[in-house]
Amino acid sequence: RMDGPLPYHKRHYIAIMAAARHQCSYLVGLHMGEFLQVGGNPAWLQGLHCAPQKLRNLNEINKLLAHRPWLITKEHIEALLKTGENSWSLAELVQALVLLTHYHSLASFVFGCGINPEEDQDGEHGCRPPSPPSDSSTACDDNMGGSGGKEAIQEVEVLMERMKLLQESQLEEEGVTQEEMATRFELEKTESLLVAPS
């Protein structure tokens, strides 16, 4: 919302593009409302094919940033900056890329918080976070079926203790290679998963 070269409606549209890559309907819906509120063209919301070419040109870098950012090369940036009718200025492109990366990570945060749109009884979509448990122990019991939550924590503690012992034994045995330690760790992990909780 602060100073920047991109007008507000384009900022919100870029946020929609980024959130849509991760199918985060909560953020998409939020920014669709914001987009329309600041005077964005409702036709653009029909799909990326209805948006101006300049915004459509961001689609490739949006995909890469969302799923495989290490594949981005200077050629991707140069293609967006090349002179022409639909080219981006450097300042605009920097702001657009910051918005894309911000909303990619924000989509993960939204999913991590468990915020998912749910259909109301009258068919409208509403977004509700998961209801907080009244008692943390009953939440574990409900989620894990009985006392499974406590048993799972105990199993993790046992596994951590075994890993610690393996590491200590490595220090005592100077001739043990990294591959041998990895094999031992995998064996311990497999054995701990095969042991049924008491």
C-alpha positions as CSV (number, residue, x, y, z in Angstrom):
1,R,0.0,0.0,0.0
2,M,3.0,2.3,0.1
3,D,4.8,4.2,-2.6
4,G,5.7,2.2,-5.7
5,P,5.5,2.4,-9.5
6,L,2.6,-0.1,-9.9
7,P,-1.0,1.2,-9.5
8,Y,-3.0,-0.5,-6.8
9,H,-5.2,-2.5,-9.1
10,K,-2.2,-4.1,-10.8
11,R,-0.7,-4.9,-7.4
12,H,-3.8,-6.8,-6.3
13,Y,-4.0,-8.6,-9.7
14,I,-0.4,-9.7,-9.2
15,A,-1.3,-10.9,-5.7
16,I,-4.2,-12.9,-7.3
17,M,-1.8,-14.4,-9.9
18,A,0.6,-15.6,-7.2
19,A,-2.0,-17.0,-4.8
20,A,-3.7,-18.7,-7.7
21,R,-0.5,-20.6,-8.5
22,H,-0.9,-22.3,-5.1
23,Q,-4.7,-22.5,-5.4
24,C,-5.0,-20.5,-2.3
25,S,-8.6,-19.4,-2.6
26,Y,-8.6,-17.5,0.6
27,L,-6.0,-15.0,-0.7
28,V,-7.5,-15.0,-4.2
29,G,-10.9,-14.1,-2.9
30,L,-9.5,-11.4,-0.6
31,H,-7.5,-9.7,-3.4
32,M,-10.4,-10.0,-5.9
33,G,-12.4,-7.9,-3.5
34,E,-9.5,-5.4,-3.1
35,F,-8.9,-5.3,-6.8
36,L,-12.5,-4.4,-7.5
37,Q,-12.6,-1.9,-4.7
38,V,-9.6,0.1,-6.1
39,G,-11.2,0.2,-9.6
40,G,-9.8,-2.9,-11.2
41,N,-11.5,-4.1,-14.4
42,P,-13.9,-7.0,-13.5
43,A,-13.3,-8.6,-16.9
44,W,-9.7,-9.3,-15.9
45,L,-11.0,-11.7,-13.2
46,Q,-12.4,-14.0,-15.9
47,G,-8.9,-15.4,-16.3
48,L,-5.3,-14.4,-17.1
49,H,-6.2,-14.4,-20.8
50,C,-8.4,-11.4,-20.2
51,A,-5.7,-9.3,-18.5
52,P,-3.4,-7.0,-20.4
53,Q,-0.4,-8.6,-22.2
54,K,2.0,-6.9,-19.8
55,L,0.5,-8.8,-16.9
56,R,0.2,-12.0,-18.9
57,N,4.0,-11.8,-19.6
58,L,4.6,-12.4,-15.8
59,N,3.0,-15.8,-16.0
60,E,6.2,-17.7,-16.9
61,I,8.2,-16.1,-14.1
62,N,5.3,-16.6,-11.7
63,K,5.3,-20.3,-12.4
64,L,9.0,-20.6,-11.9
65,L,9.1,-18.5,-8.7
66,A,6.2,-20.6,-7.3
67,H,7.6,-24.0,-8.0
68,R,11.3,-24.0,-9.2
69,P,12.9,-20.6,-8.6
70,W,16.4,-21.9,-9.1
71,L,15.6,-22.2,-12.9
72,I,15.2,-18.4,-13.3
73,T,17.9,-16.9,-15.5
74,K,18.8,-13.4,-16.5
75,E,17.1,-14.2,-19.8
76,H,13.7,-14.3,-18.0
77,I,14.3,-10.9,-16.6
78,E,15.7,-9.5,-19.9
79,A,12.6,-10.7,-21.7
80,L,10.3,-8.7,-19.4
81,L,12.5,-5.6,-19.6
82,K,13.0,-5.5,-23.4
83,T,11.8,-2.4,-25.0
84,G,8.3,-2.5,-26.5
85,E,4.7,-1.7,-25.9
86,N,4.3,-4.3,-23.1
87,S,7.7,-4.0,-21.5
88,W,8.2,-3.5,-17.8
89,S,10.4,-0.8,-16.3
90,L,13.0,-2.1,-13.8
91,A,11.2,-0.5,-10.9
92,E,7.9,-2.0,-11.9
93,L,9.4,-5.4,-12.4
94,V,11.2,-5.4,-9.0
95,Q,7.9,-4.5,-7.3
96,A,6.0,-7.2,-9.3
97,L,8.6,-9.8,-8.3
98,V,8.5,-8.8,-4.7
99,L,4.7,-9.1,-4.7
100,L,4.9,-12.5,-6.4
101,T,7.3,-14.0,-3.9
102,H,5.5,-12.4,-1.0
103,Y,2.2,-14.0,-2.0
104,H,3.7,-17.3,-2.8
105,S,5.1,-17.5,0.8
106,L,1.9,-16.0,2.2
107,A,-0.2,-18.8,0.6
108,S,2.0,-21.3,2.4
109,F,1.4,-19.5,5.6
110,V,-2.3,-19.4,5.1
111,F,-2.4,-23.1,4.4
112,G,-0.1,-23.7,7.4
113,C,-2.6,-21.9,9.6
114,G,-5.4,-24.1,8.3
115,I,-7.4,-21.3,6.8
116,N,-9.5,-22.9,4.1
117,P,-12.6,-21.6,2.5
118,E,-15.7,-23.6,3.5
119,E,-19.1,-23.6,1.9
120,D,-21.8,-22.2,4.1
121,Q,-25.2,-23.9,4.2
122,D,-26.6,-21.3,1.8
123,G,-23.9,-22.1,-0.7
124,E,-21.8,-19.0,-0.1
125,H,-18.1,-19.3,0.6
126,G,-16.8,-18.2,4.0
127,C,-13.3,-18.5,5.4
128,R,-12.9,-19.8,8.9
129,P,-9.7,-20.8,10.7
130,P,-9.8,-24.1,12.5
131,S,-11.6,-23.8,15.8
132,P,-9.2,-23.7,18.8
133,P,-9.3,-26.8,21.0
134,S,-10.6,-26.2,24.5
135,D,-8.0,-28.5,26.0
136,S,-4.7,-29.3,24.4
137,S,-4.7,-32.9,25.6
138,T,-8.1,-33.6,24.2
139,A,-7.1,-32.1,20.9
140,C,-4.2,-34.6,20.7
141,D,-6.5,-37.4,21.7
142,D,-9.2,-36.5,19.1
143,N,-6.6,-36.1,16.3
144,M,-4.7,-39.2,17.1
145,G,-7.4,-41.5,18.3
146,G,-7.2,-42.0,22.0
147,S,-3.8,-41.5,23.6
148,G,-1.9,-41.8,20.2
149,G,-0.6,-38.2,20.4
150,K,1.3,-38.9,23.6
151,E,2.6,-42.2,22.2
152,A,3.8,-40.4,19.0
153,I,5.7,-37.9,21.1
154,Q,7.3,-40.7,23.1
155,E,8.3,-42.5,19.9
156,V,10.0,-39.4,18.6
157,E,11.9,-38.9,21.9
158,V,13.1,-42.6,21.7
159,L,14.2,-42.0,18.1
160,M,16.1,-38.9,19.0
161,E,17.8,-40.7,21.9
162,R,18.9,-43.5,19.5
163,M,20.2,-40.9,17.1
164,K,22.2,-39.3,19.9
165,L,23.7,-42.6,20.9
166,L,24.7,-43.3,17.3
167,Q,26.4,-40.0,17.0
168,E,28.3,-40.7,20.3
169,S,29.4,-44.1,19.1
170,Q,30.7,-42.5,15.9
171,L,33.0,-40.3,17.9
172,E,34.3,-43.4,19.7
173,E,34.9,-45.3,16.5
174,E,37.2,-43.2,14.3
175,G,37.0,-45.6,11.3
176,V,33.2,-45.3,10.7
177,T,32.4,-43.5,7.4
178,Q,29.5,-41.1,6.7
179,E,27.8,-43.8,4.5
180,E,28.0,-46.3,7.4
181,M,26.4,-43.7,9.7
182,A,23.6,-43.0,7.3
183,T,22.9,-46.7,6.9
184,R,22.8,-47.2,10.7
185,F,20.5,-44.2,11.1
186,E,18.1,-45.5,8.4
187,L,18.2,-48.9,10.1
188,E,17.3,-47.4,13.5
189,K,14.6,-45.3,11.9
190,T,13.1,-48.3,10.1
191,E,13.2,-50.4,13.3
192,S,11.5,-47.7,15.4
193,L,8.7,-47.5,12.8
194,L,8.2,-51.2,12.9
195,V,7.9,-51.4,16.7
196,A,4.2,-51.0,17.7
197,P,3.5,-48.6,20.5
198,S,2.9,-50.4,23.8
